[in-house]
Amino acid sequence: MTRAYNFSAGPAVMPEEVLEQAAAEMLDWHGSGMSVMEMSHRGREFTSIIDTARADLRALLAVPPEYKILFLQGGGLGENAIVPMNLVGRKSKPATIDFIQTGSWSVKSSAEARKYANVHIAASAAGGKFTHIPERSTWKLSADPAYVHVCTNETIDGIEFGDAPDVAADTGGAPLVADMSSHILSRAIDVSRYGVIFGGAQKNIGPAGLTMVIVREDLLGHALPICPSAFNWKIVADNDSMFNTPPTYAIYIAGLVFQWLKRQGGVAAMEQRNIAKAALLYDYLDATDFYESRVDPKVRSRMNVPFFLADETLNDAFLNGAKERRLLQLKGHKSVGGMRASLYNAMPLAGVAALVDYMREFERTRG
Ligand SMILES: *Cc1c(COP(=O)(O)O)cnc(C)c1O
C-alpha cells in the first residue's frame, strides 16, 4: 500500500493516524463488540462519543459558553436554506439578508436565500472574477438586515478572510453568519465576533454527511413555521443534536480528528503549519513566470490554492506527470480552470514540498 498525496478540495485528505485508528476500531469499538456505525445513537457508547466530540470542538475553537454546537446533516448547501429559515423570523417581514459576494460559494448562498427573504448584495467581487475581497469601507450594508453572510474561505476561488469583518456597527448589530466549510479549524478565530458559524465536515474535518453549526443562543427560537423540525436549530439544540438520528459514524471520525488536532498542539499550532505550507507554494508561484496565482496576495487562501500554467496547452501533461508521482486531484474547478492544490490540516508539509519539487522539475523540462 502506498498512500498518495491527495490535494482534493473535498472530500479530502484525512490524517493517516485517524484512518488507522478507525480501521483498528472498526469491528469492535472499545470492547463494545460493535462497530460505531452499528450502535444506537442513544446508547451509552455513542453518547460518550458525541459528548467528547462536542467538548473537544468547543475547546479547540474556544467556543464561548453562550454558543451551542450542533451536529446536523444537509451539508453547506443545505445550510444555505437552513440559515435563513432559522434567522429571518427575527425580523418583521419582509426581512432582508445582506451578502458579501467573494466567490462561487457566497454567490450560491445568496441565490438560495432569495427563496426566504429579500437579498441585498452589499459588496461583490464578481467584476474582478473573484480575485479579491472588496474593501470593507466600500460595503453598502442595509440598515437593519436579519444578518450579514460571508464565506470566509472561498474554496473554488482561493480567497480567504483573515479577520471577521465588523458589520455590527453599520447594521444596528446584525449578526455575522460565516460559511467556514473549507477552513474551519485551520486557524485561530474569535467565535464571539460571529452569530453563526457553519461548515460541512468533508473539507477540513472528516467524512461527508456531517455539518457543524455554532450558533449564539439568543439567535435560537425564531425559525419560520416552514422550517423542517430536524433543521430547526432550537429543537436540535434542545435535543443535544439527537432530535433525529445524527450522522453517527461521521461524528465519530470527526471526533477522532479533533483528538488528533489536540495532539498536534491545537488550532494555533496547526495555523503555524498551514502558514508554512501555503508560503512554500505561493513563494514558488511568485518566483516563476511558468506558473501564476491570480488572487490578490492579501487575501490568498492558505487552504485552497488555484494556480495556472502560463502555457495552458501543457495542462494535461502537468496533471499526468503529477499523477505518476502520486500527486492527486490537482485539476482546478471547472468554473475557474487551471490547477488547484488544497492544503488542508491533514496535508503534511512533505506533501507540499513534493508538489513544489514536481512543479520545478516540470518547469525545467517543459519550460
Ligand atoms: C464544499 C462547500 C460547500 C458545499 O458543501 P456541500 O456539503 O456539498 O453542500 C459550501 N460552502 C463552502 C465554502 C464549501 O467549500
The ligand as a Gaussian input file, in Angstrom:
#p B3LYP/6-31G(d) Opt

LIG

0 1
 C      -17.975000      22.495000      -0.273000
 C      -18.556000      23.768000       0.195000
 C      -19.951000      23.944000       0.330000
 C      -20.946000      22.884000      -0.080000
 O      -20.955000      21.820000       0.747000
 P      -21.944000      20.574000       0.483000
 O      -21.633000      19.719000       1.653000
 O      -21.565000      19.968000      -0.829000
 O      -23.325000      21.074000       0.485000
 C      -20.418000      25.148000       0.797000
 N      -19.575000      26.142000       1.131000
 C      -18.230000      26.015000       1.019000
 C      -17.352000      27.155000       1.391000
 C      -17.689000      24.822000       0.550000
 O      -16.358000      24.699000       0.429000

